[in-house]
Amino acid sequence: MHSDARLRTTKRMCTGLCFIVFPLVFLFAFCVHPNLTSPHFLTPSELIARARRAELLHFAHALVTLVTALLVVVALHFMTLLERYHRPWWGLVGGALAIAGSLALAADKGALCLTMSSLDSLSDAEFKNMMPGLLAMFSKQGWLVLIWGILLLPVGFGIQAIGLLTSNALPRWQSVLFLIGVLFIGTPDGAELVNCAASLLMALAFVPYGVQMIRAPNTPGATGA
């Protein structure tokens, strides 16, 4: 019995931490992008130039890569919560799409972002010689087209947010902030100011929820992911 109680407490606290950490990491990652206050959508060549020897940006992308695992925990938690509140299909379909999108996000940051950090040691001449290959990568040629699966992330979480809103599984204000934030979190590269605002909305919704899960064992849905 005591062992089961410790396990439930550990799961609850770890899930709560996921809700706290992931929106704050997203907020930090978007805020450190260059030219934040001059938003415009970037071409592949502009994306490559922006990532050239941008150490803070590489660090932010590395954090986002790691945080994708936390998104899976969040999606599974909402699947369980929505089943409890009689919206099982909203939880299941939304969760499946969000998890697939999380995997695509990890692939995106690994293939297109972390790869750029490995090229910082090259001279400008050597880097220039690699431009045709880099342009093909950032244009998502070949099997890199699968990275477009990243769009499933806001779609999946959007479905879950609607389920949460209609079932009153969360306070209405939290569900609304979650829905608005997740709809704009996937704004294309170059307009990170919008992504920052979306991350802030999700942080306002989820950080208190995560704290509540950690502090209160009787929080709805707090006993597991």
PyMOL commands that set and color helices and strands:
alter all, ss='L'
color gray80, all
select helices_A, chain A and resi 2-31+44-51+55-84+88-118+124-129+131-138+142-167+172-184+192-215
alter helices_A, ss='H'
color red, helices_A
deselect
rebuild
show_as cartoon
